[in-house]
Amino acid sequence: MRILTICAILLTFVACKKESTQTPIGYTGNGLQHFPLNHGSYWVYEHYSIDTLINQIGPKNAHDSVYSDRDTLINGYKYTVLTGKTPFNMLTTSIVAIVRDSSGCIVNHEGAIWMNENNFHDTINRWNLILGDTVLYADAYSIMEEFKGLIETPSGTYSNGLNAKETVIQYSGIPPLVRYNHHIYVKNVGKVLETYFYAGNTHRWFERRLKKYHIH
């Protein structure tokens, strides 16, 4: 059974996104397992469009890739530079993220926690979206959960994932609209599935599925 998830990437607004993060708690592991950062590892994704009747279009003519390229130092911490090509620029390779393993978490260079392998109780990240200077458009927070279902992708079928589940509350109507953003990671593989939608479209979303990968 294909897992259908809904998430929010608010791309249609010019706004200020403010993030806050929580300190990782309760780490007892022996290194990051659900997002290997070994240099030379890479991940390639395909994008699919899905409507509320579960009609699927795709794969779309949109791909992106992520490559674990090199290390860099920021404020005394060693980060991994991830380079690749985005669906909006498939001709040029550029930096797509700068991240590090912080006690079993993936943290980007701005301090935002993407996922936590060991904490399934506390909020790992919060952000809000401000239109202009004062109009609050959305609030969001992320909590980790174990994902027990099967995740089908072009690269294979996975189970026992970890889901960085983000709850997004949009204040564009009354009552506010609640949507969910899922980023699913699998041990020794990395991110295998996530979805996204446009803020003004409640009838369609997009799935970003792992097409192929290599862990160096």
URQUIHU-V516474 format. One record per helix or strand of 2 or more residues. SS is the DSSP state (~ for helix, > for strand). FROM is the first residue (numbers start at 1). LEN is the number of residues. If there is no record, write none. Layout:
SS,FROM,LEN
SS,FROM,LEN
This chain:
>,15,7
>,42,10
>,56,2
>,63,12
>,77,10
>,89,13
>,105,4
>,113,4
>,123,9
>,135,13
>,151,3
>,156,3
>,161,10
>,177,10
>,190,7
>,204,11
